[in-house]
Amino acid sequence: MSTAGAAPAGSPVREEAKVDWFVLLLGFGGMVVGQFMAILDIQIVAASLPQIQAGVGASNDEISWVQTAYLIPEVVMIPLSGYLARWWGTQRVFLASATGFIVMSVLAGMSTSIDMLIICRALQGFLGGAMIPTVFAVAFTAFPPQQRVTASVIMGLIVTLAPTVGPTLGGHLTEMLSWRWLFFINVIPGALVLFLVSQYGKFDEGDPELSKGFDWWGLGLMAAFLMSLQFVLEEGAKNDWFADDMILLLAVVAAITGPAFIWRTLAYNNPIVELRAFRDRNFTVGVIMTFVTGAALFGGTFLLPLFLGRVGGFSAAEVGTIMVVSGLAMFLTAPIAGRIARKVDPRIPMFVGFLLAAWGMWEAHAVTPEWGFWEFASVQAFRGVGVMLAMIASQNVTMSTLKPEMIKNASGLVNLARNVGGAFGLAMLNTMLTDRTAVHMGELTSRISTASTQTSDMLAGLIARFEEMGLANPQGAAYAAMERMIHLQATNLAFGDAFAALGFGCVVAAFVVLLAKPVRGGLLAPTEGAH
């Protein structure tokens, strides 16, 4: 079935054709559920890694691959999905992606070893990756211009809420059932996705001619470049970057294959990824904005729970409660952001959104271990509102002036920018936390003199306390306790620096917004060739 009859040769639905809203909304709704599952599964394991580690007998080094193995192959499928959608048609690509994702979810839940789990997660990420950008493409081709902002609001909610609620949902599932249900939970909504998309998701037809001259060299270069880059960003901080031989080798691979892939794409007559979209100024600015929103979204979602657990000493349930504020702020902001985007130049909400997110992050630069729910609520609210405003508006600016035939490829590039932005943000924040903790530790230690009365009194009090406890070496225990207190304070200051860095990045992004061209009437104007 189709909203208005399938468009030929992978082209978008003609905008003057009558839209069957019942069919369109059911088909698009099924795709949205699939997209939510694919994004949710990135973070759903985050709070349950200790239980998974015990369940499959993994080492501390191996267990981190439960997340990394999902993300690395996913970045290859995201840009590739645009070509596949033009070749096979959006419906077939999405159904194949959803089916593979569900099968790998079941196998991941049944895993009896860490090797089996890592392989299943890698295939789950690769196969499920096509569900993310194809929804984006349908929103900007199947919907009439006046309703594209609404579709953009829905996608904005999915992209922001899924990673935010993932750790909380995963933690509760593991607590109530077991870690295996982190993967089994995909079966029922997955079946709904398959039914809705198979019945109502016929948005276009594929172009079999694209099978001729498929660029296998381009695919190989793209896979080598993106997977190497993702690995370096994911694992670099924990392995001391280029001091690690594997990180150095893959960085060299990325540095070589990246330019080679760009050259191949520009030179080949049937490239996998169409880079001509970057000739459009709004698209280029929008991709930069998407990169920054990815860093702000995933960076904030990473930093705050880490601080709450490492410095604040909050339980998993308390962390989940605090993080809900961000999700609630995003949820309440989404419909308002949609209305604003319809009535004003999207550059305005983008500018305001980045500044609000910057303010929320800057507030947190003064964070202390004594902060409670309400202090973090303000940070989360400003960040949540700002990220949602910026994301919805940036989606409109990015796609507003592109020709319809470029939308599918462009959607893959936009989603790739968000994922790589998130990985880049996490890598930089991890490195900053390590480096700034060491710097602050040195500064704090240099200020403390064992000859000072305050230091002597504190040490004496600790020694006396440990003597009362009957410790064999109360003086050594006192010095160790003193060092822990200094390290905790240094870690706290490092988190403050990281929050401030995120805020600074959002301020810079706000002014980059001004480089975009205005979008007429705040709406997505019909682009050339749309009629």
N, C-alpha and C positions, 0 to 999 in steps of 0.2 A: 504494500500500500504506500501511498505517497501523499504529501501535503498538497500537491498540485500536479501530479504526474511527474515521473522521474525526468530530470533534466538530462540531456544527452551528453555523452562523452565526458563525464566527470565535472561538468559545469554546474554552477550553483543554480538553485531554483530561481526561476524568473520572477522578479519582484512584482510585476503587474498581474501575475497569475493569482487566482483566488486561493487563499490559504485555508486549508482544513485544519482549524485550530485543535480540534479533538485529537486528530492523528498526530499533528506536529508536537503537541505537548506531551502525549504519551510516549512517542518515540524519543523526543529530546529528554523527557524525564527519566526514561530508562538509561539513557547514556549518562546522565548526570549522576545517577546512583552508581554506575560503574566507575565513573571518574572519582567519585568520593572514596570508593573502595580502594582504588589504586593509590591515591594520595594518602589515605589513612594508614595503609599498610607500611608506609615508610617509617612512621613513628610509633605504631601500635605495640611494637616489641620493646620500646625503650625502657619502660618501667619494669619489665619482666625478664630482663637478661639473666639475673642470678638464678631464677627458677628454670629457665631454658638451659642454662649452663649445667645445672645439676641434672636435668632430665636427659641430656644427651652426652654427658661426661666430657664437656669441652674445657679447655684451658682458658686462662684469662685472655691470652692473645687471640685465641680462636673465636671466642664468643662475640667480639666486636664485628666479625664478618657477617653475622646474622643481619645487620643493617647495611654494611658496606656492600655485600654481595647483591643486594636488591638494587642499590643506587647505581652501581657502575654500568651494568648492561642496560638499565633503563634509559640512560642518556643517549644511547645509540638508537633505540627504537623511537624516541620522541621526534627527532627530525626525519627519520626514515618513514614514519607513518604518513606524512604528507604525500610522498610519492606513491606509497601503497594505496592510499585512499583514491588518488587519481587513476591508478591502474585498475584496482579491483572494485572500487566504489566504497563509500564510507561504511555502509551497512555491513558488507562482508568483512572488512578489516576489523570493525568493532566487534562483531560476533566472534571472529577467530581469536582476537585479543582476549575477550571476556572468557571464552571457553578455556583457553590455555591458562589464564590467570586462576580460574576456579580449580582446574585439575591440579595445578602446582600448589595451590593453597591446601588441598586435601593431602597431597603427598608430603608437604612440609609439616602438617600436623601429625602425620603418621611416622615422621622421621625417628629413627632409633640411633642415629649417630650424627655427629656434627658435620661430617662430610656430606651426608645425604641432605641434611638441612640446608647447608650452604648452596649446594647445587640446585635444590628446589627453589630457594629464595632468589638465586640468580635468574633462573628461568621465569619465575613469577614476576620479577621486575622487568625483564625483557619483554615478555609477552603482554603484560599488563600495561606497559608504557604507552601503547597505541591508544588506550582509552582516554588519556589525558588531553592531547592536542586535538583529537578528532571532535570532541565536544565543542571546543573553542571554535573550530572551523564551521561547524553546523550553526552555531549561534550567530555567526556573521554572514552566513549565506542563505540559510533556510528561513530566517526571520526577516520580515519587512523592516526597513530602516527605523521606523518609529518604535518598534518593539525590541530592537537590539540592545538597548540599554537595560531593559528588564532581564534579558538573557545574560547580559554581562554581570548584573547584580547577583544572579543565581550562581554563576561561575566564581565570582569573587567570594561568596560565602563558602563554597566548597573548598576553594584553594586555601582560604585562611582558617576555616574551622577544622578541617580534617587533621592537619598537623597539630593544631592546638589541643584537640580533645583526644588525639591518639594515645598518648601515654596514660592519661587518666582512665580511658575506657579499657585499655590493655591491662592496667593494674587491677581493676575491678574484676575483669573476666578471669584473670589468673587466680585471683583470690577466691572467687566464687566457684570456679570450675577447675581449670588447669591451664597451663600455658598453651596446650595444643589447641584450645578453643580460640586463640588469637588468629588461627588460620581456618579452623572449621566454620567460624562465624560467617565467612564469605559465601558459603554454599547457598543459603536461602535467598539473600538479596541478589546473589549472582544468578540464580534461576529466574528471578523476577526480571533482571536485566536482559537475559537471553530471550525471554518471552516478549517483552515490550519492544525490544529493538528488532527482533525477527518479524513481528507483526506490523509495527508502525514506523520503522526506521529507514524506509526506502527514500532517502533524500536525493540521491543522484545515481548515475550509472558510471561504471568504470570505463576506461579507455584501453582496450587490449593492445593497441598499437605501442603503448609504453613498454611492453615486454621486449620489444625489439631494441637491441643495443643497450640493455641494462648495464649500468656502469659498475661492474664488480670491483674495478680498481678504486673507484671513488668510494664505494662502500667500505673496502678494506682500510683505506686511508682515514676515512671518517671514524670508523670503529677504533682504530689504533690511537688516533688523536684524542677522541672524547673519553675513552676508557682510561688511557694513561693520565689525562688531565684530572679526571674524577678521582682516580686512585691517589694521585699526588696530593690533591686537596683534602681528601678524606683521611689519609694516613700520615701526611707530612708532619703535622704538629706533634703527634705522639712518637714519631720516629726521628725527631731532631732534624727534619728536613734533609738537606743535601749531605749531611753526615752519614746518612743511610744509603748504601749502595743501590738498593732497589728503587728508592725515591729518586736518586740522581739519574739512574738509567731511564726510568719512565719519564722524567722531566725532559731528558734529551730526546726521547721518542716523540713526545708531544710537541717539542720545539721544531722537530723536523717534519713530522706528518701533518701538523696544522697548516703551515704555508703550502705544503704539497697538496693537501686536500682543497684548499682555496683555489690554487692554480688549476687543478683538475676540474673543479666545478665550473670555473669561468671558461675553460678551454673546451670542455666536452659538450657535444650537441644535445645530449639527453641526461643532464646531471640529476643526481639523487636529490640534492637540495638546491633550490633556486635562490641565489644570492642577489638577484636584481632588485628584490624588495628593499634592499638597503639604499637604493638610489632615492627612495622616498624619504624626505627629511623627517616627517612625523613618525614613520616606522622606525627609523634609526634612533630618534630620541626616545620613542616608546620602549624599544628594546633595552636601552640604557636604564630607563625608569623601572622596567620590570626586573632587571638585574638587581637594582638597589632595593626594590620592595622585597625581592627574594631574600636578600641579605638581612633586611630589617625584620621580616617575618620569621624566618628560621633562626636568625641570630638572637632575637628577643625570646623566642620559644626555647632556645637552648640555654641562654644565660641565666634567666630567672630561676628555673627549677634547679639548675646546678648550684646557684648561690644559696637557695633555700635549703638544700640538702647539705652542702659542704660547709657553709658558714653559719646559716641560721639554725641548723639542727631540726628542721621541720620534718614531720613524718610524711609518707607518700600521700596519705589522705589529705593532710593540711596543704601540701603542695598543689594537689588537684583542686582544692577549694579556692586557693588564691588564683590559679591559672584560669578558672572559670570566668573571672571578671573580664579577661581579655576576649574570650569567646562571646560573652554576653554583649560586650561593647560592639564587637564586630557585627553580631546578629542584629542589634537594634539600629546600627548605623546604615546597614546595607540598603533598606528601602529609601531612607532619606538621601543617601548618596546617589541612588538612581534618579530621584526626582531632581536633584541639583544638576546632575549630568545632562538631563533633558533640557534644562532651562538656561544654563550658562555655558560659556566656553569651558570645556573640560580642563583647560590649563589652570583655571582658578581653583577648583577642588584639588587638583594635583598639587599645586603650590601650597595650599592651606594644609592638605593632608600630610605632606612631608614635614611641614613645620610643626604640626601637632605631634607627629611621631617623634620628631627631634626633641620636642619639649618633654615628652614622657621619658625618653631615654636619658635626657639631661637631668631630670629630677632624680633618677636612680644613681647619678654619679656620687651622691652624698649618702648612699646606702650604708647602714650599720647593722650589726647582728641584732640590735634591739628593735628593728623595724617589724611591724606586725601587719595584719590583714589590710588595714585602712591606708597605711603608707604605700603598700604595693598596689592597692586598688587604684589609686590615682595614676601611678605609672602605667598600669595595665590599661586603664580607660583611655588615656591620651594616646597610647601606642595603638590600641585596637581601633579607635575611631580614625586616627590618622592613616594607618595602613589600609583600612577599608576604603576611605575616600580616595587615596592615591591609586590604589589598585584598580578600582572600577573606572576612574577617569583615565588612567593610563591605557587600559584596554581599548577604550574608545578612541583616544588619540592615535594609538598604534595602528589600528585597522581602518581609520576613517578615510584615508585618501588612497588606499590600495585598490588596484583593479581586482575584480572578483576572481579571476583565474589564478591570482597569486595568493589567495586567502589560505588555502590548505597548506602550502609550503610555509607560508609566513607563520601560521599558528604553531607549527613545530618549532620554529626558531624562537618564538616568544616564550613558549613553555620551557625550551632548553635554557634560555637566558635566566628564567626564574630559578631553575634547578641549579645551574652553575653558580648563579649569584648566591644562593643559599649555601652551597658547598664552599664557595670562596669566603663568605662571611664567617662560617664556622671555623674554617682553617685559620683565618686571621685572628679571630677571637681566642681560639685555643692557644695560638702562639703568643698573643698579647698577655693572656692570663699567666702563662709560664714566665715570660720575660719580665713583666711588671711585678709579679710576686717576688722574683729574685732581686729586682731593683729596690723595691720597698723594704724587703728583708734586710738588705745591706744598709739602707738609710736608717731604719729603726734601730738596728744593732749598733750602728756607729754613734747614735745619740745616747745609748745607755752606757753609763759608766759604773763599774762595780764599786767605784769609790764614792758614788753619790749616796746620800742618806736614804733617798726614796728607794733606790734599788736594793740597798743593803737591808732595809726594813722589810721589803717584800720577800727577799730571799730568806731572811731569818724567819719570817712568818711561815713560809712554805716548809722550811726545814723542820721547824717545830711541829707543824701539822703532820708531816710524814713520819717524824719520830714517834708521835702519839699513835700512829697507825701501825707502828712496829716494822717499818721497812728496813731492809738490811743496809741500804745506802741512801739515807734521807737527803744528803747534800747533792748526790748525783740526780736523784729524782726531782729535787727542787730546780736544778739547772735545766733538766729536760722539760719540766712544766713551764718554766719561763720561756724556753725556746718555742714551745707549742703556742703559747699566748702571743708571742711576737709574730710567729708564722700566720696565725689566724688573722691578726690585724693586717699583716702584709697582704694576705689573700683578699681580705675585705677591700683594701685600697685598690688592688688590681682589678677587682670586679667593677669598682667605681670608674676606673679608667676605661674599661671595656664598654660600659654603658655610655660614657661620654663619647667614645669613638663612634659608636653607632649613631648617636645624636648628631655628631658633626657630619657624618656621611649623609644623613637625611637632609641637613641644611644645604649641603652642596647640591644634592639632587633637586631640591626645591628651585634652585636658581637655574639648573640645567633645563628645567621644564620650560622656561621662558624662550628657549631656542625653537620650540615647536611652533608650527603654523596654527592659527586659530581654526577651529572647526565650526562651521556655520550653524548658528542657532543652538549650539550645544548638542545637536543630534548628529548621527552618522549620516552625512549626505550621501545620496546615491552616487557611486563612483562611475567613471566612464566605462561603458560597456555593460552596465548592469541592466540595461533595458534592451 
